Amino acid sequence: MELPQIGDWHDFAGLERLQQDRLPAVLAAAERSPFYRKRGISALPEQPLTTKHDLREGYPFGLLACDRADLATYHESSGSSGEPTASYYTEADWLDLAERFARKWTGITPGDTMLVRTPYALMITGHLAHRAARLRGATVVPADNRSLATPYSRVVRLLHDLGVTLTWSLPTDTLLWAAAARVAGYRDFPALRALFVGGEPVSRAKKARIGRIWGAPVVEEYGATETGTLAGECEHGAMHLWADRAVFEVQDPATGELRPAGRGSLVVTPLFREAMPLLRYAIEDEVEVEYRDCPCGWHLPTVRLLGRGNNGGLTQLGLEELVFALPDDFGVWFWRALVDGPSVRVEIEVPDRWRTAAVATLTSALHAAFPSFEPLVVPVPPGGLVPHRLLTAPAEVMKPRGLFRAGEDWDRALQYY
């Protein structure tokens, strides 16, 4: 199966032709799935949505479109928006997945050492970055963030001592590393050339702050366990949907109408999927999609992620933008907020010398941005939201044991992690 590469089309019309040429094979693959066979296959514009509920109802292999012997991996989502959903991939699927992740404008090369700091368990994220890095010949440091073997103190040691050049993590994790490095006395990470981030909505102000802290570009991507990477940034900071590898539509929240662009809920039809074809999969993320020329010349639609949920116009991204717009000197890296009716309480970690200025500046910004809310900004000392013990804790790893000495905790004989 030959996969399209950036440069194979030269305008949006060429991109649409590529999609239309591929769709018959997508529909044929879906006919091999018990779920779609039962539902019935029609042309994509007549096809109903496939929902997360459909995936859960089809657990575990109701959407399988190939022989079980051809599967390479099985995965489940984190379940952050409800019960987990199952996904599975063949080796051919994995080539498409890895190539999409590897589409970083900074490049991934054999000379790179890449620290992967997302889960390797049932979710796809750690495996995806690992495969993409190896596809490009890079050395992988598998620092799973669900493992007690790699606490933050160990992560910053690895970043420093191994000369890590690339990282893959949640955006917030990079701030925790920076805090742990500061506590541990690490000052310099000269090898680091880019931080790849995803898995949570991130404001422009927060990305810019992370980039200044680490002295390296922050490259965002967007995807899901059910689909793999769906979008990535170009060097001009625009987030582009990989529309040569999937058809994207936007569902109007008021009418339910599906359109190629606009604001609404994202709907995805992967174009190269053997094990588990998905037709018009409703991913349940609110986005804004636009077809416009970009200086990068990729001729791919742009997407802006709006996040999920809305509290009367008050969003996490909107709050985050204001928090990270505070001057760098204030040292505000960590925050949390609680909405209670018309009031919003925002707690920020801030050193004593900047407390008054930070509270006044953020309170004024909140009043201006969200006039229907009454803000209360509460300063807490460093360590108040992110305890120092979290940043300095050593690895706590045990193996199964049967024989203990007097005074040892033998209640943990079969507890290992």
C-alpha positions, -999 to +999 in steps of 0.1 A: +000+000+000+016+033-012+010+061+012+007+098+000+035+122+010+034+159+013+042+173-021+021+147-040-006+174-045-002+210-053-035+227-042-067+219-024-083+206-055-055+180-058-060+171-022-097+164-028-089+143-058-065+122-037-093+116-011-119+107-037-096+083-054-090+065-021-126+064-008-137+033-027-110+012-010-121+026+024-157+016+018-146-019+006-126-024+037-155-013+059-177-040+042-154-066+059-163-053+093-193-070+111-205-036+124-206-019+090-219-050+072-249-050+096-254-012+092-250-012+055-225+006+033-234+037+013-214+065-003-197+086+024-221+116+021-250+092+030-232+073+057-244+079+093-219+089+120-199+062+139-199+071+176-179+062+207-211+044+218-208+022+186-172+014+195-181+004+230-211-017+218-187-034+194-162-043+221-138-060+216-137-070+179-171-060+164-153-036+140-126-060+130-121-060+092-092-085+089-081-118+102-071-119+139-038-134+128-030-102+109-033-079+139-001-063+153-014-046+184-046-040+204-052-008+224-078+009+245-083+046+250-078+063+284-115+066+291-113+103+299-146+109+282-164+078+294-157+040+291-126+031+271-129+022+234-110-006+217-087-001+187-065-025+168-039-021+141-020-042+115+016-037+106+005-018+075-017+004+097+013+011+119+034+024+090+007+050+083+004+058+121+042+062+125+046+083+093+019+107+104+035+112+139+069+117+123+057+147+102+074+172+125+088+203+108+119+200+130+125+165+117+134+133+135+168+120+125+191+091+133+212+116+153+183+123+177+177+109+212+140+111+219+125+108+254+090+094+253+071+105+284+035+093+276+019+060+285+031+027+270+002+007+284-031+001+265-032+037+251-014+042+217+005+074+225+038+060+238+040+032+213+032+057+185+061+081+193+084+051+198+075+036+164+079+070+147+113+077+162+126+043+152+111+047+117+134+077+114+163+060+131+164+079+163+173+065+197+143+061+220+143+066+258+111+050+270+103+071+301+066+060+305+048+086+327+026+058+342+057+040+357+070+045+392+104+037+378+107+071+361+098+099+386+105+135+377+139+134+394+150+106+371+135+122+340+156+154+344+187+133+350+180+114+318+174+146+299+207+161+311+230+131+311+219+114+278+218+147+259+182+142+249+174+162+218+136+156+214+108+149+239+072+137+236+048+145+265+019+164+278+025+202+277+021+204+315+047+177+320+074+199+305+068+225+333+070+198+359+104+187+345+116+224+346+105+226+382+123+193+391+154+205+372+154+237+392+151+218+425+178+194+415+202+221+404+203+213+367+208+245+347+217+236+312+202+212+286+221+223+254+213+192+233+175+198+235+162+211+202+124+205+203+096+195+226+068+176+210+035+179+230+000+167+228-028+151+248-043+182+263-055+216+249-027+241+252-029+279+248-005+299+227+007+317+258+016+285+276+034+271+245+054+303+243+063+302+280+074+265+277+096+274+247+112+303+266+118+281+297+136+254+277+150+275+249+135+252+223+105+252+200+073+235+213+057+215+185+021+205+191+001+176+176-034+163+179-048+128+177-065+100+195-060+063+203-088+054+179-072+073+150-036+080+157-022+115+148-047+137+130-029+170+129+005+186+134+022+220+133+041+235+105+071+258+111+048+288+109+028+277+139-004+266+120-019+232+130-027+213+098-050+183+095-034+153+077-062+154+051-042+132+027-045+103+052-081+110+064-113+129+053-123+155+079-157+170+084-173+194+109-207+188+123-227+219+130-239+218+167-272+234+159-283+217+127-263+184+127-251+193+092-217+180+081-195+205+063-158+204+051-150+234+073-163+257+100-168+254+137-183+224+154-176+188+163-148+170+143-157+139+123-130+117+108-128+090+081-093+074+080-082+066+045-056+039+052-069+015+078-069-022+074-078-036+108-105-013+119-120+010+092-140+040+106-166+058+085-175+093+098-162+087+133-174+114+157-144+121+178-163+145+201-138+174+200-149+209+193-128+225+165-126+252+139-114+240+105-104+264+077-091+259+042-066+287+036-031+291+021-002+289+045+034+299+039+045+263+045+029+253+012+015+220+025-020+227+011-037+211+041-066+225+061-058+242+094-076+233+127-080+252+159-088+230+189-114+246+212-115+219+239-145+203+255-170+219+278-179+255+284-189+274+316-209+303+303-180+314+280-153+306+305-130+279+291-098+263+303-079+276+273-092+311+279-081+310+316-048+295+307-041+322+281-044+348+308-023+329+334+006+324+311+003+360+298+016+371+332+052+383+330+078+356+331+094+372+361+064+364+382+073+327+379+037+315+376+039+280+361+011+261+380-025+270+385-060+256+390-095+271+389-129+264+404-162+277+389-191+281+413-220+299+397-210+334+388-177+332+407-144+317+397-116+310+421-081+309+405-052+296+426-016+303+413+018+293+426+038+325+429+069+335+449+063+360+478+080+389+461+055+388+431+023+379+450+007+413+450+016+422+414+005+388+401-029+388+419-036+424+407-026+417+371-045+385+368-076+398+385-077+428+361-073+405+331-101+381+343-125+411+348-118+423+313-120+389+296-149+374+315-170+403+327-200+381+338-178+363+364-165+376+397-128+364+400-110+356+432-073+351+426-056+333+455-018+331+456-001+300+471+036+296+478+058+275+455+051+239+463+015+246+473+000+231+441+029+209+430+046+195+462+084+195+462+083+158+472+067+150+438+097+167+420+124+150+441+110+115+449+133+087+440+122+056+420+102+032+441+104-001+422+099-036+437+101-071+423+082-101+437+099-115+469+092-145+491+121-143+516+124-114+541+146-105+570+133-094+604+122-058+603+114-058+566+078-052+554+068-087+543+032-075+537+045-063+503+057-098+493+035-099+462+031-062+456+054-052+428+054-024+403 
